[in-house]
């Protein structure tokens, strides 16, 4: 079964795809969070035969309480579900704590940059642009390993 991971942000949304059987996870990309994003997600769902969506749920580290932005994420997921339903796509959406997902993605990029000191600035810039899709990878990794 293929699962779509979403790292939601007010400006950008990172997407990744996982295969729950092989446990392979691949970043798809980072997209602007605008009026086209629902269409883009629908396109990915159809193209990759996605059966489930997992969205990162931001929580406070020490208390594990939901961060205030989670209300906006729930609104987004409800809009996405309604949009997909209107287009005859029924899909399950789950949430998982995304504690440290962006931090881990940044840490990975820093590791790549340090390990390969000869990495060109253009490649470094592209890596930084992909932080949100790498965060979506960590979200899916957490979900699959839970």
Secondary structure per residue as TSV (DSSP state, phi and psi in degrees):
chain	resnum	aa	ss	phi	psi
A	1	X	-	360.0	136.0
A	2	X	E	-95.9	139.7
A	3	X	E	-124.7	136.2
A	4	X	E	-98.7	125.1
A	5	X	E	-99.5	137.7
A	6	X	E	-127.2	125.7
A	7	X	E	-105.5	101.3
A	8	X	E	-85.3	136.5
A	9	X	-	-140.9	158.6
A	10	X	S	-61.1	-33.9
A	11	X	S	-103.9	-36.9
A	12	X	E	-133.6	152.9
A	13	X	E	-128.0	125.0
A	14	X	E	-95.6	138.2
A	15	X	E	-126.0	144.9
A	16	X	E	-146.4	158.5
A	17	X	E	-124.7	138.1
A	18	X	E	-124.3	148.3
A	19	X	E	-104.6	116.0
A	20	X	T	-68.3	-19.4
A	21	X	T	-84.7	-53.4
A	22	X	T	-82.0	-16.7
A	23	X	-	65.8	19.0
A	24	X	-	-75.0	136.4
A	25	X	E	-129.6	130.4
A	26	X	E	-130.5	133.6
A	27	X	E	-69.8	141.6
A	28	X	E	-99.2	-43.2
A	29	X	E	157.3	179.3
A	30	X	E	-117.4	132.4
A	31	X	E	-129.3	148.3
A	32	X	E	-64.7	138.2
A	33	X	-	-86.3	84.6
A	34	X	S	-134.2	-167.8
A	35	X	T	-64.5	-13.9
A	36	X	T	-89.9	-10.9
A	37	X	H	-64.3	-36.1
A	38	X	H	-64.7	-38.6
A	39	X	H	-65.9	-40.4
A	40	X	H	-64.8	-43.1
A	41	X	H	-64.9	-41.6
A	42	X	H	-60.0	-43.6
A	43	X	H	-59.0	-43.3
A	44	X	H	-67.4	-41.0
A	45	X	H	-59.0	-44.9
A	46	X	H	-71.6	-42.3
A	47	X	H	-63.8	-40.6
A	48	X	H	-104.5	6.0
A	49	X	T	54.2	52.1
A	50	X	E	-71.2	136.4
A	51	X	E	-111.1	-14.8
A	52	X	E	-152.4	150.7
A	53	X	E	-121.3	136.6
A	54	X	E	-121.9	124.9
A	55	X	E	-114.2	135.6
A	56	X	E	-65.9	135.3
A	57	X	E	-111.6	108.6
A	58	X	-	-71.1	132.6
A	59	X	B	-132.4	156.9
A	60	X	-	-76.2	132.1
A	61	X	T	-58.5	-46.5
A	62	X	T	-78.4	-34.8
A	63	X	T	-103.7	-16.2
A	64	X	-	60.5	21.5
A	65	X	-	-80.0	149.8
A	66	X	B	-63.2	137.1
A	67	X	-	-73.1	150.5
A	68	X	T	-55.5	-28.9
A	69	X	T	-67.5	-14.7
A	70	X	H	-60.8	-29.7
A	71	X	H	-60.0	-40.5
A	72	X	H	-67.7	-36.2
A	73	X	H	-65.8	-41.1
A	74	X	H	-64.2	-40.2
A	75	X	H	-60.5	-44.3
A	76	X	H	-59.2	-47.8
A	77	X	H	-66.4	-35.1
A	78	X	H	-66.2	-42.4
A	79	X	H	-62.2	-41.0
A	80	X	H	-63.7	-46.1
A	81	X	H	-59.4	-45.7
A	82	X	H	-64.2	-41.9
A	83	X	H	-61.3	-46.5
A	84	X	H	-66.7	-39.5
A	85	X	H	-61.3	-40.6
A	86	X	H	-61.7	-25.6
A	87	X	T	-102.2	22.3
A	88	X	T	60.5	34.6
A	89	X	-	-116.3	114.1
A	90	X	-	-103.8	125.1
A	91	X	-	-146.9	150.5
A	92	X	E	-92.9	138.0
A	93	X	E	-117.8	127.2
A	94	X	E	-118.0	159.5
A	95	X	E	-119.0	148.2
A	96	X	E	-141.3	143.2
A	97	X	E	-55.1	129.0
A	98	X	-	-102.8	28.0
A	99	X	T	-49.2	121.7
A	100	X	T	70.7	7.7
A	101	X	H	-61.5	-45.2
A	102	X	H	-69.2	-39.3
A	103	X	H	-59.6	-44.9
A	104	X	H	-66.3	-37.9
A	105	X	H	-64.2	-43.8
A	106	X	H	-63.5	-40.4
A	107	X	H	-62.0	-41.4
A	108	X	H	-62.6	-44.5
A	109	X	H	-63.2	-42.9
A	110	X	H	-62.3	-38.7
A	111	X	H	-63.0	-45.2
A	112	X	H	-60.5	-43.5
A	113	X	H	-65.5	-39.6
A	114	X	H	-72.1	-40.7
A	115	X	H	-66.6	-35.6
A	116	X	-	-115.3	79.2
A	117	X	T	-60.3	-20.0
A	118	X	T	-88.3	9.4
A	119	X	-	-61.6	128.5
A	120	X	-	-70.1	149.0
A	121	X	H	-55.2	-34.2
A	122	X	H	-63.2	-41.0
A	123	X	H	-69.7	-41.0
A	124	X	H	-58.7	-42.3
A	125	X	H	-63.6	-42.7
A	126	X	H	-63.1	-39.2
A	127	X	H	-62.2	-45.0
A	128	X	H	-62.4	-35.1
A	129	X	H	-67.4	-20.4
A	130	X	T	-98.7	9.8
A	131	X	H	-55.0	-43.3
A	132	X	H	-66.3	-35.5
A	133	X	H	-72.9	-32.6
A	134	X	H	-68.7	-33.2
A	135	X	H	-63.2	-39.4
A	136	X	H	-63.5	-34.4
A	137	X	H	-61.6	-46.0
A	138	X	H	-63.7	-36.9
A	139	X	H	-61.3	-46.4
A	140	X	H	-66.2	-39.8
A	141	X	H	-59.0	-44.8
A	142	X	H	-61.6	-42.3
A	143	X	H	-65.6	-46.5
A	144	X	H	-66.9	-36.0
A	145	X	H	-83.6	-6.4
A	146	X	-	-72.1	360.0
